Amino acid sequence: MIRNTAWLLRATALTSIFASTSAMAEETKGEAAVPASSASDSVSVSADGVDLSNDGLSIAYGEEIVVTGDVLYSNQVNALKTPTPVIDVPQSLSITTQEEITKRGFNSIGQIVDYTPGVNTSQGEGHRDAIVFRGVRSTADFFIDGVRDDVQYYRALYNLEQVEILRGPNALLFGRGGTGGIVNRVTKRAAFDETFVGYQASVDTLGEFGFQVDANYSTNDNVAFRINAMYENLNNHRDFFDGERIGINPTIEIKVSPSTLLDLSYEFIDHERFIDRGIPTGADGLPVEELENVVFGNPSENFNDLEAHTFRAMLQHEFSDSLKGNLSAFYGTYDKVYSNFYASDYDPATNIAELDGYIDTTQRDNLILSGNLVGEFETGSIGHVLIFGAEYIGTSSDQDRLNPVFDTSVADIANGGATDIANNPFGPSTDRANFFASRPLAFDGNQGTLADGRTTTFGFTDLNDDTRVEIDVFSAYIQDEIKLVDWLNIVIGARFDSFDITVNNVPAADIRTRKDQELSPRAGVILKPQDNISIYASYSESFLPRSGEQFANINGDNNALDPDTFTNLEAGVKWDFASGLSFTAAVFEIEQSSPQPNDSDPATLDIIDSQIQGFELQLSGQITDFWSITAGYSYLDGEQVDRLGPTGLRPRELPENTFSIWNAFQVTDRFGLGLGLTYQDESFINNGNSATLPSYTRIDAAAFYEVSDNLRLQVNIENLTDELYFPNAHATHQVTVGAPINARFGINGRF
């Protein structure tokens, strides 16, 4: 139940404004058009006017056929696993197509998130994608072609058909996690009856450059081969930053029979980069702007290396026009190491920063097997789209972490001696050291000069943890999309997960096991007053085991506690205008229930509930023949709760207001311009609400010229007003410094 009426009234008012704008645009447009975000150029209309077989939703109005929406890509691999039009999905979602990625110059998941309502980025400690879905931070709710991709790294976009961001708990289709949402990347597949080579090259004013190749070959109607490859030489506005990223992804599609398709894919990933964890906050809790050019790291010890090999296979078979099935297998092996120093404390009075650090390694193997049956049938006058699926995940993960130990041959801060405690504004430490916050830090290689003038050396010799983890997950789920009458659909289903984990804590010679079995229900109601309007309400649940997203340990109380559970209530409206404009609005509440041992009686559990509520608005499509728009707004509110009840503290990384808009103008047949803005309200960096990430507004722009049908020149400009801003953070003294004005020049072609 929604408990905060103020923001609900605000949601209603803003929804009316957006809807009025949409209606005015429809009247201005007046003629039917295909929206720019259409997922497919080809559509078909079934007997009742709704396409369930292709990548677009088609609705017949008399003699006209108007494309009014998309489906999440995979009728074949599907993030939703059934060919459901977006307008009939009872939850918020956003789709960014490959064409949009190219034209807007996106080269990271984070850049897409900047223009997506309800989500914002977290720093990810400089070595991984980290997204905050409606106030819930995640580094593991990432999927590729609907298959879990939980390893921590920065994901490339070179081989993608589109990126799908779903909000709200998604356990029914995706299992554990998905507490606030998920990101699904849909990869490009080989195409029959086509032979082409596409290419892209770019360079920016910060010194980064790269190129991509996309080649497809088809010699007959039954076999097609496609290879996507990329190389990036990384650079940015921060000292010491450099790196390389290589990706190669060949795929084969084989038509085994007229009703059977086999897809095979391999991807090689090699990613090296400098790790930059930003700057500290001052006594006022704000980032210290005077330190914007100081990198609190070591040029030789702050690095990330990732090498990965992934293999995917999918077999799809149409048993009949109304019954389809698929089997998929995924295997990935990952070898990752990241080493970093960062500011862990800062004293503005002395301009002294305390540095901490560690080196962390992970070797992980993932095996995922899944299968789905999707059937369309009727019971009397009631229509059904029924999916039944099962999944097995086997994960083996070895991970360890070593902390630095500073020179013990001299009485420095690392010894924690009496003299050092007196001189150290941060207190005694065994693995940290103090340096003047200057550019550059007096710290390189394995030695440096402390703030008091003494020389110190260090080595990564203090073992923090060393674990060997084995995980087996068995899942089964069923969902029925029920069409009771033309204007009323119901979605109902549930998923059962058995999550079995064994953790070998090597230093303690302690082996622990835990098995969680959870049932995650989902229910939704969709009202259809018209074919192009949906009004929905939904309820869903999700869970997160106590081993966390990355299975670090189940030590102490974690071995005895049940998983955290998340419930989501959401209501919304989706409206596709005949003009090609689409409007969506959603209001929601997420509640987290976390069992914790009672302080007075550890045998007794307290169930602590925290809530986040808010609403989202999206508007996208054609305003006029030459002007298209994508706009989004979100309002988020929440309060932390402990054993004593509400704390009055706001959850970290929860900006109250975010807004983004991108305008694309087709000035002539060959020349176009783009202008965008993204705004993020201030938010708290930590749960103690003592450090604040300031609000910011960033303006971006683009221009492109079509030299021919197969050659485009473009420039994308970020931060047009050269604002100093801080987009995200990881902790109190690790705040990311946004890039100054920069331009990326690109050439895109195909032959």
Beta strands, then each sheet from edge to edge (+ up, - down):
strand 1: 56-61
strand 2: 64-70
strand 3: 93-97
strand 4: 119-121
strand 5: 131-133
strand 6: 136-138
strand 7: 142-144
strand 8: 147-148
strand 9: 160-167
strand 10: 181-187
strand 11: 196-204
strand 12: 209-218
strand 13: 223-234
strand 14: 243-257
strand 15: 260-274
strand 16: 303-320
strand 17: 323-347
strand 18: 352-379
strand 19: 382-406
strand 20: 433-436
strand 21: 443-444
strand 22: 447-449
strand 23: 455-485
strand 24: 488-505
strand 25: 510-530
strand 26: 533-544
strand 27: 564-576
strand 28: 581-597
strand 29: 605-622
strand 30: 627-639
strand 31: 641-642
strand 32: 645-646
strand 33: 657-666
strand 34: 671-680
strand 35: 683-684
strand 36: 692-693
strand 37: 696-708
strand 38: 711-718
strand 39: 729-731
strand 40: 734-735
strand 41: 742-750
sheet 1: 1+ 2-
sheet 2: 3+ 9- 10+ 7+ 8-
sheet 3: 4+ 5- 6+
sheet 4: 20+ 18- 17+ 16- 15+ 14- 13+ 12- 11+ 41- 38+ 37- 34+ 33- 30+ 29- 28+ 27- 26+ 25- 24+ 23- 19+
sheet 5: 20+ 18- 17+ 16- 15+ 14- 13+ 12- 11+ 41- 38+ 37- 34+ 33- 30+ 29- 28+ 27- 26+ 25- 24+ 23- 22+ 21-
sheet 6: 31+ 32-
sheet 7: 35+ 36-
sheet 8: 39+ 40-
end
